[in-house]
Amino acid sequence: LIEPKADSKMEWTQDIKMQAYDRMPLLDVSRTVDTSTVTKLFSDNLTRTILHRYPYTMPPKVPTLFSAMSMGELAVDSAIYGLQTDAVVISKGEVIEILLTNESPLYHAMHLHGHSFQVTEYGPAGNSSLIGKPPAPVVRSGPYPMRRDTFVVPAYQYIRVRFLADNPGVWLFHCHMDIHFAIGLAMTFIEAPKELQKTQHIPQTLKQMCLAQGLGASGNGAGNMGLDLTGLPAPPE
């Protein structure tokens, strides 16, 4: 029997040692997207946290999904969505590994829309002695990793997860702690936009909703065609 006190802290197991019920094998990685939680003072004198390159705090003038659906061949160019979306374009069938490094004393509950992912590895990052703890050990999954759509990356640790790009769309990857999300801890995966254009349709009512709010319903992040992002404010640096 498990002692109630130990059970309440989940000290009897490590989640990464669990395996998927359907025994889906460990995926072979096509490429790795390197991310990290970085909090700093930006050029507008505000402190924000970034996940990839820019804080996700300033929306584009056209919703990213609408840009992906309306920009034709250019939809595979991450630049058209605007720097503030922090977009990464991925192809159908790729196996994407996200490496998230957390060199901070905070825990982050990271959530990926549109997919469940395999949790494959935890390990040490940064100087954990700042919180009075030794470096975390490297812990890897077995051949049939558990799958989730949310994971917690502990303080001063990194985590690796993998997912198969088999669901074309525009998917947000963000911290589920609202205050962290609000200060910019998010990025966007643009998955198989050409396939998305062939298989999906945006209802006219949704376009009207955007227009009623002063947003564009087509074009790049600035509401223009091509690579012209004139009128789209640059995110703080």
N, C-alpha and C positions, 0 to 999 in steps of 0.2 A: 504494500500500500504506500501511497505517496503522502507524506506529511502535509497537512493543510497549509502550514506556513510556507514551506518550500513551493508548493503548488501555486500559491498566490503570486509568487515572483517568477514563476516559470523556470525555476532553477534546475528542473529535472531534465531539461532537453535544450537543444539548440535547433532553432527552426530550420536552419540551412541543412541539417542532417535528415530532415524529413524528405520523403520522395513523393512524386506525383502518383495519384491513385491509378491513372491510366498508363503509367510507366512510359511516358513520352521521353525519348532519349535526349541527352544533352545536345543542343544544336551546335553546328559548326559555324563559327563567326565569319561573316563577310567583311565587316569593318567595325571599328570601335569609335564611338563618339565620346570624347573626353570632356567631362564636365566637373565643376567644383563649386562649392559654396564660398563666395568671397563677399565680404561686407566692407564697404569703403565709403569715403566721402566723395561725392561726385561734383562735377563742374558747376552745378546749380546750388551747391552748398547744402545738399541733402544727403543723408546716409541711406544707402540702399544695399540690397544683397543681389548678386547676380549668380546665375547658374551656368551660363555658357560664355557669352561675350558682352551682352548688354542687359540692363535691368528691364524687366517686362512691366513697365509702368505707363507707357505712352502708346495708346492704341493707334494703328494706322487709320487712314481715312476711308479705307475699304476693308471690310472683314476679310481675313486671310482666306477663308473657304471660297468667298466670292471671287477673289483674285485668282485662286487656283483653277476655278471653273471657267474663267473668262479670258485668260491670257494665252490660250493656245500653246504653241511650242515653247514659249518663254516661261511657262509655269514651272519648268524644271530648274530655273535659275533662282536661287535663293534671294538674290539681290532685289528682285521685283517686289518682294513682300515688305520691304523696309527693314532697316536695322533693328527697330524696336520690337519686331516679332521674334528676333533671334532664331530664325528659321533654319532648319536642316532638311534638305530634300533627300528622300530615300526612294529606292526603286523597288518595284514589286518583286518579291521573292528573296530579297536580301535578308540576312540574319544580322541584326544590329545589336552590338554589345554597347551598353551604356556603362562607362566607368565614372562613378560619382565619388569625388574626394571631398571629405568634410574635415578641414583643418580648423574646426571651431569647437567651442564648448557646448554648442547647441545640438539637439537631436532634430532631425527633419523627417517628416513622414511624406515620402515622395510617391506621387500618383501619376500613372500614365493612362491617358484616355485611349480607347480603341483596341487595347491589347491586354493580354496577360503575359507575363514574362517569367523566364526562369531565373531564379536567384542562385548564382553560381559561386560567389566568393565574397568574404569579408576580410579586411586586414587593417593594419595600422596606418595612420596618417597624421602628420604634424607632431606637436609636442604635448602628449597627454599628461606629462608631469605637471603641467599648468593646472590641472584639476586633481592632482594627487593620485594619478593612476599610471601603472606601467603600460607600455605599448600593447595594444591588442594583438592576439595571435592571428596568423593567417588561417582561415577556415574555409575549406572548399566543399562544394556539394558532391554527392555521389553521381552515378551515371543517369539518374532519373530525377532531376531537380524539381523541387516544388515550384508551383507557378502562382503568381499573385498579380494584382494590378496596383498594389501599394506596398511599399517597404519602408522601414525606418532605418536610416543611416545614423549610427550612433556618433557621439562626439569623438573627434580625433580618429575616425576610421574611414575607410573607403569601402565601396561595395561594387560588385559587377553583376549586371543582369543582362539577359539576352531575350530578344523577341524576333519572331518571323514576320516580315512585312507582307501580310496577306490580307490586309483590310484597308484599301485605298481611302484616304481622307486627310483631314487636317486635325492633328492630335496634339493636345496640350500635355506637357510634362511639367509638373509643378509640385511645390510643397503644399500639403493639405492643411497646414497650420495657417489660418487666414492672415495673420499679421505678417508672416513671412512671404506669403503670396502677394500681399498688398505692397510690399516694398521691393518686389521685382523678382522673386525666386521662381522663375518659370522660363520655358522656352517652347518652341513649336516644331513638331515633325510634320513635314509635308510629304505624304506618302503616295507614291505612284500617281501624280497629278494627271498624266495623260489618260491613264486607265479610269481615273475618277471622272474626267470629262466625258468619257464614252458611256459610263454606266449610271451616272447620277444626274438629277435635275433639280434645280433650285426653284421652288414654287414662286409664282409671281407675288403672292402675299408677303413672302419673306423679303423680297426686293423692295416692296412698298414700305415695309416696316423700317428698313434701313433708310430709305429716302425721307421718311417722315421724321427721322431722328437726325437728319442732316448728314448721314453717311452715304458714301457711294455704294452702288450695287454691282459695279464692274470695274475692270481696269486694275492697275498695280496698286501698291499700298498708298500711293498719292492720289489715286483716281484717274491717272493718265494711262495712255497706252504705251507699249514699248518699255524702254529702260528709263524714261523720263520721270524722275521722282520729284520734280519741282513742286514745291508747296507742302512737302512732307517734312515737318521739323525733325532734325536729327536728335537722337536720344542723348541724354547727358553722358559725359565720359569722366 
